[in-house]
């Protein structure tokens, strides 16, 4: 029988690279679309989100970031560039670095606030975290913006805002802020590793990993470690206030001089495109 009435045979063998990647690309686009739909549901042109990185680490600063998105001006190209936008904790280091410049270019405003190790030890972690997030909200959000914060409310912030549980997995603005905060802090920790190579900051960026805890037990703490943080590694050292206070103040100053945190933002965009960057407290 001749003609073309027979159905073509289905393809055999494993899918090609382009075929196998299609579902993953569609899933990423759906994730980003869901995040933007959440932000659009508030009915505002501007949506500002704030998030932090480093709250649970044993060493290094706490870095908060704020990102404002103009939903009326963000175009298809920007949305495509942010197709992989999601909770930064679910991303690899390479994926976050790839997203970082796209967030900078797509955002209407970006800001960063830093709380140093000394500020955290002096004021407490929770107070420092709330203050850094509040600084970012004040700096990045226009008066008419919907303001969103990941997790909990900011009692010292006069701007009306909404706390979003798991916000970095629900809101595009918060997810974008999460990327900025995480990449900025990771870059700092990789730079500061050169001063204190024995603790492996270029690997764990200050978080409590088995390798990090073992290094603390073997070598003690360095000026980059938070003395106020309750850690079993510190308990094993029997580290008291007297021993902690013997850390060289000059060494603490060297830590602050390793990198100006503003560099991590301004390297990716013109200064005129970026809101004021809040400083350390």
C-alpha angles and dihedrals in degrees: 000000000000130000134066102279094113116096115245116254115256116254116269131213129034119324117266121251093261092049095048093048095054096080090048092051091048091049091052091049090049091051093052091044090053091052092050092046089056092053092045090052090076090065096229129128092219123047119184121194131186131195139158142225129206100032093129100039127114094220141025135038129307110243122198124188136192127202127188119201123198101213093192095056103037106105138199093271092056092046091051090049090052094046091117094050111134141119104328091219088067092054130084120241090255093051092050092049090051092051095045100079091041090056091048092052097043097046125093088215140001129193137175131200124191132202112195127218090258092051091050092050091046100045104022130255099266094046091047091049094050091047094051093048090048091051090053094048092051093047101046108032121087116219093258096047127116104238121213130183128190115248110342145021125270108233094193096050116100092195115097106248143165125230110221118199108226086003095165088063095044109037127057092210094051092043089052091050089049091056093049093048095046097045093045092051095043091052090052093049091050090052095047091051088080090066095047108024095159094074099054098233090160088066108038098019090220101310124132105267125153089253092051094048091048091051090052092050091049100040107017122230131314129213090271093064121097107242093197095056115109105229132159087225089061091047090053088055091050085223110185132187093263093056093043092051090057091073110119112262089207088059090053090054091052090056091057091051097053095091137353101234089218089070091069090059102036094048089072103045145018112279090237090063094057129077120233112296112230117228137225121292 
